[in-house]
Amino acid sequence: MGKWTKQKAIEEINRLVVELKNLSGSLPYSAEHTRWLFSADAFLSQVFGRSSSYYLSFKKIQWKFVGQRVITIYEMDEPEMGQERYDSHQFEKSIKFAEGIFLAAKDELNKHNIEDLYQGKNSSDEASSIIKIINLFEHKLRKIIRDIPNNERDIQNSVETLLLSSDIEYKREFPTIMYSSKKYIPDFSFPNLLMALEIKLCNRKEKEKELIAEINDDIMAYSKEFSNLFFLVYDISLIRDVDLFTSEFEKKDSVFVKVIKH
C-alpha cells in the first residue's frame, strides 16, 4: 500500500472504471478483460486489502454465465451461439456490478485517510493455522486409514478424528451455500480461518476427470463464503501425475489441494 496516496488511488479508480466501461460489448476473459482483471485485483488488494468487502465482493463476480440455459430454435444447430448470448448478458451485468464496487470504494476514499482503509488478513497466524491443518492430514491421515475406504464418508470420519484429537475448531457439513440454483455444503469449515475443506475420493480410473470438474464447481460456489479453500483428495493410486493434477487449481488465489495416496 505504501506507493498509494489518496489522490493516486482515486485517479486509479477513475482509470479502472473508464477501462471497464470500454469493455462493454466484448466477451469475458478476452485479452483486454484479463489485463483489466489483473490490474483491478492488484489495486484492491494493495489499497483495501484481501479481507476488505471491496476485494471479497470483486473476487466473487461471475463474469460468465453458469447454470441451465434455454436455447432458442435458431441456436439448436449452433449451441455455442446460445452460450455466447448468455455470457454476453452476464458480462454486462457484471460490468455494472464491478463499477458499483469501485465507485463505492472511491466514496470511502473521499471520506477517510487511505491508511485507515486497509483490511489485510492476519497472514502469519492464519497461514500458520492452515499449514498446521494441511500437515496434519499429510502426515497422519494415511496412518489411521488401514483399509481402502468404500466412500468419502469413511474418509470424513477419519478426518474428524484427527481434528478432534488436535483440538482444532471446526464445523461439519456447514454452512449450506446456494449457487446457481444448487446447494453446496462443505464437508468441514473453519470459521476462524474463513476456510472450507472438501473431501474427495479417487477410486476408479474415470474419476480423475470428474474430480477436476467437481473441484472447479466447488471453487466457484465456496468462494462466495470463504477466503480459503482446501481440497483433500484421497487417491487409490489412480492419479498418475499429482503435480499436474494440483497445479492448475493452486494457481487460483488461496486454493489448496493435497493428494493423499493409499
Secondary structure per residue as TSV (DSSP state, phi and psi in degrees):
chain	resnum	aa	ss	phi	psi
A	1	M	-	360.0	-16.5
A	2	G	T	-56.4	-31.8
A	3	K	T	-78.4	-11.8
A	4	W	-	-94.8	128.4
A	5	T	-	-102.4	167.5
A	6	K	H	-58.2	-45.2
A	7	Q	H	-65.7	-42.5
A	8	K	H	-65.0	-36.8
A	9	A	H	-66.1	-41.5
A	10	I	H	-64.9	-41.3
A	11	E	H	-62.7	-38.7
A	12	E	H	-67.8	-37.8
A	13	I	H	-62.5	-44.3
A	14	N	H	-59.1	-42.2
A	15	R	H	-64.7	-45.3
A	16	L	H	-63.7	-38.2
A	17	V	H	-67.4	-41.7
A	18	V	H	-61.7	-46.9
A	19	E	H	-62.6	-37.9
A	20	L	H	-63.0	-45.3
A	21	K	H	-62.2	-34.2
A	22	N	H	-68.6	-16.7
A	23	L	T	-78.8	-13.3
A	24	S	T	-57.1	133.6
A	25	G	T	97.4	-15.7
A	26	S	S	-95.3	-175.1
A	27	L	-	-107.7	153.6
A	28	P	T	-62.1	144.9
A	29	Y	T	65.9	25.7
A	30	S	-	-67.8	173.7
A	31	A	H	-60.1	-42.2
A	32	E	H	-67.7	-41.5
A	33	H	H	-67.2	-42.6
A	34	T	H	-61.1	-43.1
A	35	R	H	-60.8	-43.1
A	36	W	H	-64.3	-40.5
A	37	L	H	-58.7	-43.3
A	38	F	H	-64.8	-42.3
A	39	S	H	-65.1	-43.1
A	40	A	H	-66.4	-42.5
A	41	D	H	-60.8	-46.8
A	42	A	H	-62.2	-43.2
A	43	F	H	-62.3	-51.4
A	44	L	H	-63.8	-39.6
A	45	S	H	-69.5	-33.6
A	46	Q	H	-78.9	-36.9
A	47	V	H	-91.8	-43.9
A	48	F	T	-104.6	-21.1
A	49	G	-	92.3	155.7
A	50	R	T	-76.4	-7.6
A	51	S	T	-100.5	-0.3
A	52	S	S	-73.6	153.5
A	53	S	H	-64.5	-30.8
A	54	Y	H	-65.2	-47.6
A	55	Y	H	-66.8	-46.4
A	56	L	H	-63.6	-39.5
A	57	S	H	-66.4	-40.3
A	58	F	H	-62.0	-41.6
A	59	K	H	-68.6	-19.9
A	60	K	T	-91.1	-1.4
A	61	I	-	-64.0	132.8
A	62	Q	-	-100.0	104.6
A	63	W	-	-82.8	-25.6
A	64	K	S	-114.5	155.3
A	65	F	-	-72.2	133.4
A	66	V	-	-128.9	126.8
A	67	G	S	135.3	-172.6
A	68	Q	-	-76.5	143.7
A	69	R	-	-134.8	156.7
A	70	V	-	-100.9	125.5
A	71	I	-	-97.8	127.7
A	72	T	-	-72.3	163.9
A	73	I	G	-61.0	-28.2
A	74	Y	G	-76.2	-16.7
A	75	E	G	-103.1	0.6
A	76	M	S	-63.3	-36.2
A	77	D	S	-79.4	-21.6
A	78	E	-	-133.3	75.7
A	79	P	H	-61.4	-22.3
A	80	E	H	-64.7	-24.8
A	81	M	H	-66.5	-37.4
A	82	G	H	-64.7	-41.1
A	83	Q	H	-63.3	-41.4
A	84	E	H	-62.1	-38.9
A	85	R	H	-63.1	-45.0
A	86	Y	H	-67.6	-41.7
A	87	D	H	-61.8	-41.1
A	88	S	H	-63.8	-42.5
A	89	H	H	-64.8	-44.4
A	90	Q	H	-63.6	-39.4
A	91	F	H	-61.9	-43.2
A	92	E	H	-64.8	-40.6
A	93	K	H	-62.5	-41.9
A	94	S	H	-68.7	-34.0
A	95	I	H	-61.0	-44.4
A	96	K	H	-63.7	-41.2
A	97	F	H	-65.5	-44.6
A	98	A	H	-63.3	-39.7
A	99	E	H	-59.8	-41.3
A	100	G	H	-62.3	-38.8
A	101	I	H	-60.6	-46.6
A	102	F	H	-71.1	-34.8
A	103	L	H	-68.5	-37.3
A	104	A	H	-65.8	-39.5
A	105	A	H	-63.3	-38.4
A	106	K	H	-64.9	-40.9
A	107	D	H	-59.2	-42.2
A	108	E	H	-70.5	-35.3
A	109	L	H	-62.0	-38.0
A	110	N	H	-66.9	-23.5
A	111	K	H	-94.3	-23.1
A	112	H	S	-130.8	166.8
A	113	N	-	-73.2	141.2
A	114	I	G	-61.4	-31.3
A	115	E	G	-66.4	-21.3
A	116	D	G	-89.9	-2.4
A	117	L	-	-100.9	-13.2
A	118	Y	-	-73.1	129.2
A	119	Q	-	-129.3	77.5
A	120	G	-	-85.4	162.8
A	121	K	-	-72.6	155.0
A	122	N	-	-75.1	76.2
A	123	S	H	-58.7	-40.4
A	124	S	H	-67.5	-47.7
A	125	D	H	-67.0	-44.4
A	126	E	H	-64.4	-48.6
A	127	A	H	-61.0	-39.9
A	128	S	H	-63.0	-41.8
A	129	S	H	-68.6	-39.4
A	130	I	H	-65.5	-44.0
A	131	I	H	-62.0	-38.5
A	132	K	H	-59.9	-44.1
A	133	I	H	-67.1	-44.1
A	134	I	H	-62.3	-45.0
A	135	N	H	-64.4	-35.1
A	136	L	H	-57.8	-47.5
A	137	F	H	-75.0	-35.7
A	138	E	H	-64.0	-37.6
A	139	H	H	-98.7	-19.3
A	140	K	H	-122.2	-21.4
A	141	L	H	-62.2	-47.5
A	142	R	H	-60.8	-31.8
A	143	K	H	-68.3	-28.3
A	144	I	H	-99.3	-1.7
A	145	I	-	-104.1	98.7
A	146	R	-	-83.0	-40.5
A	147	D	S	-104.2	156.7
A	148	I	-	-61.3	123.5
A	149	P	-	-66.6	142.5
A	150	N	S	-81.6	-27.6
A	151	N	S	-157.7	174.0
A	152	E	H	-66.7	-27.1
A	153	R	H	-60.1	-37.6
A	154	D	H	-60.7	-42.0
A	155	I	H	-70.0	-40.9
A	156	Q	H	-58.1	-41.1
A	157	N	H	-65.3	-38.4
A	158	S	H	-68.0	-39.1
A	159	V	H	-61.7	-43.8
A	160	E	H	-63.3	-37.2
A	161	T	H	-59.5	-43.4
A	162	L	H	-66.9	-40.3
A	163	L	H	-64.5	-42.0
A	164	L	H	-64.5	-43.5
A	165	S	H	-69.1	-20.1
A	166	S	T	-101.3	4.2
A	167	D	T	55.9	41.4
A	168	I	-	-97.0	127.4
A	169	E	-	-72.6	133.9
A	170	Y	-	-157.6	168.3
A	171	K	E	-127.7	141.5
A	172	R	E	-104.2	133.5
A	173	E	S	51.2	55.8
A	174	F	-	-157.2	141.8
A	175	P	-	-92.0	178.3
A	176	T	-	-90.8	127.0
A	177	I	E	-118.4	127.4
A	178	M	E	-93.4	125.9
A	179	Y	E	-145.4	123.1
A	180	S	T	52.6	47.6
A	181	S	T	63.3	22.3
A	182	K	E	-131.8	145.3
A	183	K	E	-89.2	133.8
A	184	Y	E	-124.1	131.2
A	185	I	-	-130.4	113.7
A	186	P	-	-66.8	147.7
A	187	D	S	-62.1	-42.1
A	188	F	E	-141.3	151.5
A	189	S	E	-137.0	152.5
A	190	F	E	-126.2	89.0
A	191	P	G	-54.6	-37.7
A	192	N	G	-67.0	-21.5
A	193	L	G	-106.6	-1.2
A	194	L	T	51.3	45.2
A	195	M	E	-125.3	139.4
A	196	A	E	-109.5	142.3
A	197	L	E	-119.9	125.2
A	198	E	E	-119.6	132.4
A	199	I	E	-98.7	133.8
A	200	K	E	-127.9	144.2
A	201	L	E	-118.4	124.4
A	202	C	E	-106.4	100.6
A	203	N	-	-126.7	12.6
A	204	R	S	-153.0	156.6
A	205	K	T	-58.5	-44.1
A	206	E	T	-76.2	-6.7
A	207	K	H	-69.7	-27.4
A	208	E	H	-58.3	-46.7
A	209	K	H	-65.6	-38.5
A	210	E	H	-63.0	-39.0
A	211	L	H	-62.8	-38.6
A	212	I	H	-59.6	-45.1
A	213	A	H	-66.5	-41.8
A	214	E	H	-61.4	-46.0
A	215	I	H	-65.7	-41.2
A	216	N	H	-61.4	-40.4
A	217	D	H	-63.9	-43.9
A	218	D	H	-62.6	-38.9
A	219	I	H	-60.2	-44.6
A	220	M	H	-61.5	-42.9
A	221	A	H	-74.6	-50.3
A	222	Y	H	-70.8	-22.8
A	223	S	T	-64.2	-16.3
A	224	K	T	-67.4	-29.6
A	225	E	T	-116.5	-22.7
A	226	F	-	-123.9	143.5
A	227	S	S	-85.6	-25.6
A	228	N	E	-124.2	135.4
A	229	L	E	-126.9	130.7
A	230	F	E	-125.5	121.5
A	231	F	E	-112.3	120.8
A	232	L	E	-106.3	112.3
A	233	V	E	-105.7	117.1
A	234	Y	E	-96.0	116.1
A	235	D	E	-111.7	126.4
A	236	I	S	-86.1	54.5
A	237	S	S	53.4	44.6
A	238	L	-	-116.0	-22.4
A	239	I	-	-80.6	114.7
A	240	R	S	-76.0	-43.7
A	241	D	-	-120.9	95.5
A	242	V	H	-63.9	-42.4
A	243	D	H	-60.8	-42.4
A	244	L	H	-65.7	-40.1
A	245	F	H	-62.0	-42.5
A	246	T	H	-88.1	-24.5
A	247	S	H	-61.4	-42.9
A	248	E	H	-65.6	-37.8
A	249	F	H	-66.6	-42.5
A	250	E	H	-77.7	-2.3
A	251	K	T	-71.5	-21.8
A	252	K	S	-76.6	145.9
A	253	D	T	-64.2	127.1
A	254	S	T	60.3	35.6
A	255	V	E	-113.3	125.2
A	256	F	E	-118.4	131.4
A	257	V	E	-128.3	125.3
A	258	K	E	-126.1	126.8
A	259	V	E	-102.3	122.9
A	260	I	E	-106.9	121.3
A	261	K	E	-87.9	135.8
A	262	H	-	-80.9	360.0
